[in-house]
Amino acid sequence: MIFAPWLLAHTGGHHLSAGAILGWWTWDPWVLVLLALSGGLYAVGLARLWRRAGAGQGIRRWQAACFAAGWLALILALISPLDRLGEILFSAHMAQHEVLILVAAPLMVLGRPLATFVWALPPAGRERAGRWAQGPAVTAVWGLLTAPLAVWLIHGVALWIWHLPSLYQATLDDELIHACQHLSFFVSAALFWWALVHGRFGRLGYGAAVLYVFTTSLHSGVLGALLTFAPRLWYPIYEARTAAWGLSALEDQQLAGLIMWVPAGILFIVLGLALFAAWLGEAERRVAHTRSEVLLRSLERGGTEREA
């Protein structure tokens, strides 16, 4: 647990062993059901797809591995000791959110879960689901929700609104509001990454995706910097909680801001570079395709002239 050594070094009179902290797993039944359902549907769908088409076909092995890694990241964020620590330390809560947004969401999106979930249905159910998904109303709504500017705005608004002091502190007093916060972070991030990875950007290709990642890292970095350099507490509710552990709530807030600003910023850069590499690869494929078409047309014209 990445916070345990730092936590134990500052606990003052609060005697806790690393083993005690590592035992702070939270077994929320709703979270467990959703994790089991998503993992089970993906496993069944993948098995049926690969049994029909062959292993690695339709969903590649690396995509399945990405989904599994993202699913494990959800476990880390939602039921590991990180979840309990987030109720005491703002920095742990921030780390939890970054795992949801920058690790679990993009990895699971890369695993193409929607297509795989459909394969978990019986044949008749798959057919009905396919017809429903291709209906004009569903297509229109999905297109609107996953438009590049729309997902950029949805995710940005979710990020900033939930960090308003009154709303953020409410999540620590009400489990339902807390669950809504986590759900909005994960769903908005999943829509964001789906649109950038699987969406369509016209002739701009992945170049537009790089721009949206850069601007998102910019505004989230600004929020992190504001938290880091704020002269006063944004969330006084943490003061009593951290004081019981011999910690300064303002220092904890500064650490949370740094987590959002630096490590999260690095992850954004890594993901942006991956999209940039995909953009370059796409550009090379287009150039090669154009050259082959030009060559083919030239050969066809040459053959026609000789025949004449």
C-alpha positions as CSV (number, residue, x, y, z in Angstrom):
1,M,0.0,0.0,0.0
2,I,1.7,3.2,-1.2
3,F,0.4,5.4,1.6
4,A,1.2,3.0,4.5
5,P,4.8,4.0,5.2
6,W,4.1,7.7,4.9
7,L,1.0,7.3,7.1
8,L,2.8,5.4,9.9
9,A,5.6,7.9,9.9
10,H,3.2,10.7,10.9
11,T,0.7,8.9,13.1
12,G,2.0,10.4,16.4
13,G,0.2,8.7,19.3
14,H,-2.0,6.7,17.0
15,H,-0.5,3.2,17.1
16,L,-1.3,1.2,14.0
17,S,0.8,-1.4,12.3
18,A,1.2,-1.7,8.5
19,G,-0.6,-5.0,8.8
20,A,-3.6,-3.3,10.4
21,I,-3.9,-0.7,7.7
22,L,-3.5,-3.4,5.0
23,G,-6.5,-5.2,6.6
24,W,-8.8,-2.3,5.9
25,W,-10.7,-3.9,3.0
26,T,-14.2,-2.6,2.4
27,W,-16.7,-5.2,1.3
28,D,-19.6,-3.0,0.1
29,P,-22.2,-5.5,-1.3
30,W,-23.2,-3.2,-4.2
31,V,-19.6,-2.7,-5.3
32,L,-18.9,-6.4,-5.1
33,V,-22.0,-7.2,-7.1
34,L,-21.0,-4.7,-9.8
35,L,-17.4,-5.9,-10.0
36,A,-18.5,-9.6,-10.1
37,L,-21.1,-8.8,-12.8
38,S,-18.7,-6.9,-15.0
39,G,-15.9,-9.4,-14.7
40,G,-18.3,-12.4,-15.1
41,L,-20.0,-10.9,-18.2
42,Y,-16.6,-10.1,-19.8
43,A,-15.2,-13.6,-19.0
44,V,-18.3,-15.4,-20.4
45,G,-18.5,-13.2,-23.5
46,L,-14.8,-13.5,-24.2
47,A,-14.9,-17.3,-23.9
48,R,-17.9,-17.6,-26.3
49,L,-16.4,-15.2,-28.8
50,W,-13.0,-17.0,-28.8
51,R,-14.8,-20.4,-29.0
52,R,-16.6,-19.3,-32.1
53,A,-13.9,-17.2,-33.8
54,G,-10.7,-18.5,-32.3
55,A,-8.5,-17.3,-29.5
56,G,-7.3,-13.7,-30.1
57,Q,-9.9,-13.0,-32.8
58,G,-12.5,-10.2,-32.4
59,I,-11.0,-9.2,-29.1
60,R,-7.2,-9.5,-29.1
61,R,-5.3,-11.0,-26.2
62,W,-3.7,-7.6,-25.3
63,Q,-7.2,-6.1,-25.2
64,A,-8.5,-8.8,-22.8
65,A,-5.4,-8.2,-20.7
66,C,-6.1,-4.5,-20.6
67,F,-9.7,-5.1,-19.3
68,A,-8.4,-7.5,-16.6
69,A,-5.8,-4.9,-15.5
70,G,-8.5,-2.2,-15.4
71,W,-10.8,-4.5,-13.4
72,L,-8.1,-5.1,-10.9
73,A,-7.5,-1.3,-10.7
74,L,-11.2,-1.0,-9.7
75,I,-10.6,-3.4,-6.9
76,L,-7.7,-1.3,-5.8
77,A,-9.7,1.9,-5.9
78,L,-13.0,0.7,-4.4
79,I,-12.4,-2.1,-1.9
80,S,-8.7,-2.1,-1.0
81,P,-7.5,-0.1,2.1
82,L,-7.2,2.9,-0.2
83,D,-10.9,3.4,0.0
84,R,-10.9,3.5,3.9
85,L,-7.9,5.8,3.9
86,G,-9.7,8.2,1.6
87,E,-12.2,8.9,4.4
88,I,-9.3,10.1,6.6
89,L,-6.8,11.5,4.2
90,F,-7.6,13.8,1.3
91,S,-4.4,12.7,-0.4
92,A,-5.6,9.0,-0.3
93,H,-9.0,10.1,-1.6
94,M,-7.3,11.9,-4.5
95,A,-5.2,8.9,-5.3
96,Q,-8.4,6.8,-5.4
97,H,-10.0,9.2,-7.9
98,E,-6.9,9.2,-10.1
99,V,-6.9,5.4,-10.2
100,L,-10.6,5.4,-11.3
101,I,-10.0,8.1,-14.0
102,L,-6.5,7.4,-15.4
103,V,-6.0,3.7,-14.8
104,A,-9.2,1.7,-14.5
105,A,-11.3,3.7,-17.1
106,P,-8.8,3.8,-20.0
107,L,-7.7,0.2,-19.5
108,M,-11.2,-1.2,-19.4
109,V,-12.2,0.9,-22.5
110,L,-9.2,-0.6,-24.4
111,G,-10.7,-4.0,-23.6
112,R,-13.8,-3.2,-25.7
113,P,-16.2,-4.3,-22.9
114,L,-19.5,-3.4,-24.6
115,A,-18.9,-5.7,-27.6
116,T,-17.7,-8.5,-25.2
117,F,-20.7,-8.1,-22.9
118,V,-23.0,-8.7,-25.8
119,W,-21.4,-12.1,-26.5
120,A,-22.3,-13.1,-22.9
121,L,-26.0,-13.0,-24.0
122,P,-27.7,-16.0,-25.6
123,P,-28.0,-15.8,-29.4
124,A,-31.5,-14.4,-29.4
125,G,-30.4,-11.8,-26.8
126,R,-27.4,-10.8,-28.9
127,E,-29.6,-10.3,-31.9
128,R,-32.1,-8.1,-30.0
129,A,-29.2,-6.1,-28.4
130,G,-27.7,-5.6,-31.8
131,R,-30.9,-4.3,-33.3
132,W,-31.5,-2.0,-30.3
133,A,-28.0,-0.6,-30.4
134,Q,-28.3,0.1,-34.1
135,G,-31.7,1.9,-33.7
136,P,-31.8,5.5,-34.8
137,A,-32.6,6.9,-31.3
138,V,-29.8,5.0,-29.6
139,T,-27.3,5.8,-32.3
140,A,-28.2,9.5,-32.1
141,V,-28.0,9.6,-28.3
142,W,-24.7,7.7,-28.2
143,G,-23.2,9.9,-31.0
144,L,-24.2,13.0,-28.9
145,L,-22.7,11.6,-25.7
146,T,-19.5,10.5,-27.3
147,A,-18.8,13.5,-29.5
148,P,-15.3,14.8,-28.7
149,L,-16.3,18.2,-27.4
150,A,-19.2,16.6,-25.4
151,V,-17.0,14.1,-23.5
152,W,-14.4,16.7,-22.9
153,L,-17.0,19.0,-21.3
154,I,-18.8,16.2,-19.4
155,H,-15.6,15.0,-17.8
156,G,-14.3,18.5,-17.1
157,V,-17.5,19.5,-15.5
158,A,-17.7,16.4,-13.3
159,L,-14.1,16.9,-12.2
160,W,-14.5,20.6,-11.2
161,I,-18.0,20.4,-9.7
162,W,-17.2,17.5,-7.4
163,H,-14.3,19.5,-6.0
164,L,-16.6,22.3,-4.8
165,P,-16.1,22.4,-1.0
166,S,-19.8,21.9,-0.1
167,L,-20.3,19.0,-2.5
168,Y,-17.0,17.3,-1.9
169,Q,-17.5,17.4,1.9
170,A,-21.0,16.0,1.4
171,T,-19.5,12.8,-0.1
172,L,-17.7,12.1,3.2
173,D,-20.9,12.3,5.2
174,D,-23.3,10.5,2.8
175,E,-22.5,7.1,1.2
176,L,-25.0,7.6,-1.6
177,I,-23.5,10.9,-2.6
178,H,-20.0,9.3,-2.3
179,A,-21.1,6.5,-4.6
180,C,-22.5,9.1,-7.1
181,Q,-19.2,10.9,-7.1
182,H,-17.2,7.8,-7.9
183,L,-19.7,6.7,-10.5
184,S,-19.6,10.1,-12.3
185,F,-15.8,10.1,-12.2
186,F,-15.6,6.6,-13.7
187,V,-18.4,6.9,-16.3
188,S,-17.3,10.4,-17.5
189,A,-13.7,9.2,-17.8
190,A,-14.8,6.0,-19.6
191,L,-16.9,8.1,-22.1
192,F,-13.9,10.4,-22.5
193,W,-11.4,7.6,-23.2
194,W,-13.9,5.6,-25.4
195,A,-14.5,8.7,-27.6
196,L,-10.7,9.3,-27.9
197,V,-9.8,5.6,-28.6
198,H,-12.8,4.2,-30.5
199,G,-14.6,7.4,-31.6
200,R,-14.4,9.1,-35.0
201,F,-12.7,12.5,-35.5
202,G,-13.0,12.9,-39.2
203,R,-9.8,13.7,-41.1
204,L,-8.1,14.8,-37.9
205,G,-7.9,11.2,-36.7
206,Y,-6.0,10.7,-33.4
207,G,-4.5,14.2,-33.7
208,A,-7.8,15.6,-32.2
209,A,-7.6,13.0,-29.4
210,V,-4.1,14.3,-28.5
211,L,-5.5,17.8,-28.3
212,Y,-8.3,16.8,-26.0
213,V,-6.0,14.8,-23.7
214,F,-3.6,17.8,-23.5
215,T,-6.3,20.3,-22.6
216,T,-7.8,17.9,-20.1
217,S,-4.4,17.5,-18.4
218,L,-4.0,21.2,-18.4
219,H,-7.2,22.1,-16.6
220,S,-6.9,19.2,-14.2
221,G,-3.3,20.3,-13.5
222,V,-4.6,23.8,-12.8
223,L,-7.0,22.3,-10.2
224,G,-4.2,20.4,-8.6
225,A,-1.9,23.5,-8.5
226,L,-4.7,25.5,-6.9
227,L,-5.0,22.8,-4.2
228,T,-1.3,22.7,-3.7
229,F,-0.7,26.4,-3.2
230,A,-4.0,27.3,-1.5
231,P,-3.2,29.2,1.7
232,R,-6.2,27.7,3.6
233,L,-8.1,24.4,3.8
234,W,-10.7,23.8,1.1
235,Y,-12.3,21.0,3.0
236,P,-12.3,21.7,6.8
237,I,-14.0,18.3,7.4
238,Y,-10.6,16.7,7.0
239,E,-9.1,18.8,9.8
240,A,-10.5,16.7,12.7
241,R,-9.8,13.5,10.9
242,T,-6.2,14.2,10.1
243,A,-5.6,15.8,13.5
244,A,-6.4,12.5,15.2
245,W,-3.5,11.0,13.3
246,G,-1.1,13.8,14.1
247,L,-1.2,15.2,10.6
248,S,-1.6,18.7,9.3
249,A,-4.7,18.9,7.1
250,L,-3.2,21.7,5.0
251,E,-0.1,19.6,4.3
252,D,-2.4,16.7,3.4
253,Q,-4.3,19.0,1.0
254,Q,-1.0,20.1,-0.6
255,L,0.0,16.4,-1.1
256,A,-3.4,15.7,-2.7
257,G,-2.9,18.7,-5.1
258,L,0.5,17.4,-6.0
259,I,-0.9,13.9,-6.8
260,M,-3.5,15.5,-9.1
261,W,-0.9,17.8,-10.6
262,V,2.3,15.7,-11.1
263,P,1.7,11.9,-11.2
264,A,-1.7,12.4,-12.8
265,G,-0.1,14.8,-15.3
266,I,2.6,12.3,-16.1
267,L,-0.1,9.6,-16.8
268,F,-1.9,12.1,-19.1
269,I,1.3,12.6,-21.0
270,V,1.9,8.9,-21.3
271,L,-1.6,8.3,-22.7
272,G,-1.3,11.4,-24.9
273,L,2.0,10.1,-26.4
274,A,0.3,6.7,-27.0
275,L,-2.5,8.5,-29.0
276,F,0.2,10.6,-30.8
277,A,2.0,7.4,-31.8
278,A,-1.3,6.0,-33.1
279,W,-1.8,9.2,-35.0
280,L,1.6,8.9,-36.7
281,G,0.9,5.3,-37.5
282,E,-2.5,6.2,-39.0
283,A,-0.9,9.0,-41.0
284,E,1.7,6.5,-42.4
285,R,-1.0,4.0,-43.3
286,R,-2.9,6.8,-45.2
287,V,0.2,7.9,-47.0
288,A,1.0,4.3,-48.0
289,H,-2.6,3.7,-49.1
290,T,-2.6,6.9,-51.2
291,R,0.7,6.0,-52.8
292,S,-0.6,2.5,-53.7
293,E,-3.8,4.0,-55.2
294,V,-1.7,6.5,-57.3
295,L,0.5,3.7,-58.5
296,L,-2.4,1.4,-59.3
297,R,-4.1,4.2,-61.3
298,S,-0.8,5.0,-63.1
299,L,-0.5,1.3,-64.0
300,E,-4.1,1.2,-65.2
301,R,-3.6,4.3,-67.4
302,G,-0.5,2.8,-68.8
303,G,-2.3,-0.4,-69.7
304,T,-5.1,1.5,-71.3
305,E,-2.8,3.6,-73.4
306,R,-0.9,0.5,-74.7
307,E,-4.2,-1.2,-75.6
308,A,-5.3,1.9,-77.5
